[in-house]
Amino acid sequence: MRLLTIVLFCLLINLSACGLFTTDGDNSQAARVGNEILLETDIPRFTNEESNGDTLAQRQLFIENWVKEKLLLQKALENLSQNTANFEKQLENYRNSLLIYNFENQLINQKLDTVVSERELKKYYAANINNYKLREAITKAIFVASLNSAPNIDSLHQWIYEDLQYYKEDLSSFCSQFAIACHLDTVEWIPLAKIKEIGKLTADKKLNLTVGENLIQDSLRTMHIDAFEIREKGETAPFSWVKGELKSIILNKRKIELIANVKQEIYESATLKKEYEIYE
């Protein structure tokens, strides 16, 4: 009995060595390109769902793609051999840049103060106001566009151009039911081009607004516009219009200052510790 056990044990070892007996940790070779080896354990275990029921074809495709990639890399190395030094220098420079970039991002995430007060924004705006000119005409206005056949058109004129606080509920109800386009925000600046777009006005329809009542009408639709302020293209952009841009600029300046300060601190620390030498 003991002899039979030993024989069976030896047989299993031989089968395993010949590749006829494998386990889940199979390290047998699936493919080779030059000195590069693809092991069976490197091949994903494809499910029927991933491979549309043909796991064998999916496995074969993976192997072929691996071989193609290695052959392409091999050919690239052969053709780049004359410029290997320069190529390796480029790789080193790229690696160094990537390391520094990630380090700087880590510093920014950990140390950058991202709170920008309204006072700081307005101070920067006042100091640089000549740099902010409008690239398009904008207005503060409320407007409603509707089909001429919509009900309560006569009342709509009163609701829009008289005291909005008394008629805002009526306007909201009308807009939700009959408006093609509606804008009831009295604070937000909006481009004139945007009014044309959402009001579905044709491209050739000019929108020459004046402060106060404006009526644009054709055979199908009517747009009532009550403009409170208008700024033309080329005029100074209002603070609220460029507020987001101002914050981005201030934060970017802080980032630059933070990185510059850290670089200087690292340099001064290395100088004190004599961690570098500069040869004359």
C-alpha positions in Angstrom: 0.0 0.0 0.0 2.8 2.4 0.9 4.6 1.5 -2.3 1.4 2.3 -4.3 1.1 5.7 -2.6 4.7 6.5 -3.5 4.2 5.5 -7.1 1.1 7.6 -7.5 2.9 10.6 -5.9 5.8 10.3 -8.3 3.4 10.0 -11.2 1.6 13.2 -10.2 4.9 15.0 -10.1 5.9 13.9 -13.5 2.5 14.8 -15.0 2.8 18.3 -13.4 6.3 18.7 -14.8 5.1 17.8 -18.3 2.3 20.3 -18.1 -0.4 17.7 -18.2 -1.5 18.4 -14.7 -2.2 22.0 -13.7 -3.6 23.9 -10.8 -5.2 27.4 -10.5 -1.7 28.8 -10.0 -0.6 27.6 -13.5 2.7 29.2 -14.5 3.0 27.5 -17.9 3.8 29.7 -20.9 1.0 30.8 -23.2 3.2 32.8 -25.7 6.7 34.3 -26.2 8.1 37.2 -28.1 11.9 37.4 -27.8 12.7 37.2 -24.1 9.2 38.3 -23.1 7.0 35.5 -21.8 3.2 35.5 -21.4 2.2 33.1 -18.6 -1.2 31.5 -18.3 -1.6 33.3 -15.0 -1.3 36.6 -16.9 -4.4 35.9 -19.0 -7.7 37.2 -17.5 -10.3 34.6 -16.7 -13.1 35.7 -19.2 -16.7 35.1 -18.2 -19.4 34.0 -20.6 -21.0 37.4 -20.3 -17.8 39.3 -21.2 -17.0 37.0 -24.2 -20.6 36.5 -25.5 -20.3 32.8 -24.7 -17.0 32.2 -26.5 -14.3 32.4 -23.8 -11.8 30.5 -26.0 -12.0 33.2 -28.8 -11.6 35.9 -26.2 -8.6 34.2 -24.7 -7.0 33.9 -28.2 -7.7 37.5 -29.0 -6.0 38.6 -25.7 -2.9 36.5 -26.6 -2.8 37.9 -30.2 -3.0 41.5 -28.9 -0.2 40.8 -26.4 2.0 39.4 -29.1 1.3 42.4 -31.5 2.1 44.9 -28.7 5.4 43.2 -27.8 6.4 42.9 -31.5 5.6 46.6 -32.0 7.6 47.6 -29.0 10.5 45.4 -30.2 10.4 47.1 -33.6 10.3 50.5 -31.9 13.3 49.8 -29.8 15.2 48.6 -32.9 14.5 51.7 -34.8 15.1 54.0 -31.9 18.4 52.5 -31.0 20.4 55.3 -32.7 18.7 57.9 -30.5 18.5 55.8 -27.3 20.4 58.4 -25.2 18.1 61.2 -26.3 15.0 59.1 -25.9 16.0 58.0 -22.4 16.7 61.6 -21.5 13.2 62.5 -22.7 11.7 59.7 -20.6 13.7 60.9 -17.6 12.6 64.5 -18.1 9.0 63.4 -18.4 9.2 61.3 -15.3 10.7 64.2 -13.3 8.1 66.6 -14.5 5.3 64.1 -13.6 6.8 63.7 -10.1 7.0 67.4 -9.5 3.6 68.0 -10.9 2.0 65.5 -8.6 4.0 66.8 -5.6 2.8 70.4 -6.4 -0.8 69.2 -6.7 -0.4 67.5 -3.3 0.8 70.7 -1.8 -2.0 72.7 -3.3 -4.6 70.2 -2.0 -3.1 70.3 1.5 -2.1 73.9 2.0 -3.9 76.2 -0.5 -6.5 78.6 1.1 -9.5 78.4 -1.3 -11.7 80.9 0.5 -11.8 84.2 -1.4 -13.8 87.0 0.3 -16.1 89.4 -1.4 -13.9 92.2 -0.3 -10.8 90.7 -1.9 -12.7 90.1 -5.1 -14.0 93.7 -5.3 -10.5 95.0 -4.4 -8.9 93.0 -7.3 -11.7 94.1 -9.6 -11.3 97.8 -8.8 -7.5 97.5 -9.3 -7.8 95.8 -12.7 -11.2 97.2 -14.0 -9.7 98.3 -17.3 -8.9 94.7 -18.1 -12.5 93.6 -18.1 -14.4 94.6 -21.2 -17.5 92.9 -22.4 -17.1 90.7 -25.5 -20.9 90.8 -26.0 -23.9 93.0 -25.1 -25.7 91.9 -21.8 -28.7 93.1 -19.9 -30.6 92.7 -16.7 -34.1 92.0 -17.8 -37.2 89.9 -17.4 -38.9 88.6 -20.5 -41.7 86.3 -21.6 -42.1 84.9 -25.1 -45.4 83.3 -26.1 -47.6 82.4 -29.0 -50.0 85.2 -30.1 -52.8 82.7 -29.5 -52.0 82.2 -25.8 -54.7 83.3 -23.3 -54.3 86.4 -21.1 -52.0 88.2 -23.6 -53.5 91.6 -22.6 -52.9 90.9 -18.9 -49.3 89.8 -19.6 -48.3 93.3 -20.6 -49.5 94.6 -17.2 -47.9 91.8 -15.3 -44.5 92.3 -16.8 -44.1 96.1 -16.9 -45.8 97.1 -13.7 -44.5 96.2 -10.1 -43.2 92.7 -10.4 -43.6 91.9 -6.8 -47.4 92.0 -7.2 -47.6 90.0 -10.4 -44.8 87.5 -10.0 -47.1 84.7 -9.1 -49.3 85.4 -12.2 -46.3 85.5 -14.4 -44.9 82.2 -13.0 -48.3 80.6 -13.6 -48.5 81.9 -17.2 -44.9 80.8 -18.0 -45.4 77.3 -16.7 -48.5 76.9 -19.0 -48.1 79.0 -22.1 -44.6 80.5 -22.4 -42.2 79.5 -25.2 -39.4 81.1 -23.0 -39.5 82.9 -19.7 -36.9 84.7 -17.5 -38.0 86.4 -14.3 -34.6 86.9 -12.5 -34.1 90.6 -12.0 -30.5 90.3 -10.7 -28.7 88.1 -13.2 -27.0 89.5 -16.2 -27.9 87.7 -19.5 -26.4 88.1 -23.0 -28.7 89.5 -25.6 -27.7 86.6 -27.9 -29.0 84.2 -25.2 -32.4 86.0 -25.2 -32.6 85.5 -28.9 -31.7 81.8 -28.6 -34.1 80.8 -25.9 -36.8 83.1 -27.3 -36.5 81.2 -30.6 -36.0 84.4 -32.6 -34.6 84.0 -36.1 -31.0 84.9 -36.7 -31.9 88.0 -38.8 -34.2 89.4 -36.1 -32.3 92.3 -34.4 -32.6 92.8 -30.7 -32.1 96.5 -30.1 -33.1 96.8 -26.5 -33.7 100.0 -24.6 -34.1 100.4 -20.8 -37.8 99.8 -20.0 -40.5 98.3 -22.2 -39.5 96.3 -25.3 -41.9 94.4 -27.6 -40.7 92.0 -30.3 -43.5 90.5 -32.4 -44.2 88.6 -35.6 -47.2 86.8 -37.0 -46.8 83.8 -34.7 -45.2 85.0 -31.4 -44.6 87.9 -29.1 -41.8 88.6 -26.7 -42.2 91.1 -23.9 -38.9 92.4 -22.4 -38.6 94.7 -19.5 -34.9 95.8 -19.4 -33.5 97.4 -16.2 -29.9 97.8 -17.3 -28.0 97.3 -20.6 -24.2 97.1 -21.2 -23.0 97.1 -24.7 -20.0 95.2 -26.2 -16.8 96.9 -25.3 -18.1 98.5 -22.1 -16.7 97.7 -18.6 -18.0 94.3 -17.5 -20.0 94.5 -14.2 -18.5 92.9 -11.1 -21.1 90.1 -10.9 -20.4 89.2 -14.6 -16.7 88.5 -14.0 -16.9 87.4 -10.4 -16.1 83.7 -11.2 -13.2 84.7 -13.4 -11.8 87.0 -10.6 -11.9 84.1 -8.1 -10.0 81.8 -10.6 -7.3 84.4 -11.1 -6.8 85.1 -7.4 -6.6 81.3 -6.6 -4.1 80.8 -9.4 -1.9 83.6 -8.1 -2.1 81.9 -4.6 -1.0 78.6 -6.2 2.0 80.2 -7.9 3.0 82.0 -4.6 2.6 78.8 -2.6 4.8 76.7 -4.9 7.4 79.5 -5.1 7.5 79.7 -1.3 7.9 75.9 -0.9 10.7 75.8 -3.5 12.5 78.6 -1.6 12.0 76.8 1.8 13.4 73.5 0.3 16.4 75.4 -1.2 17.1 77.3 2.1 16.8 74.1 4.1 19.2 72.2 1.7 21.6 75.1 1.9 21.8 75.0 5.7 22.3 71.3 5.7 24.9 71.5 2.9 22.9 69.0 0.8 24.2 70.3 -2.5 27.3 71.9 -4.1 27.7 74.4 -6.9 31.1 74.2 -8.7 32.7 77.3 -10.0 
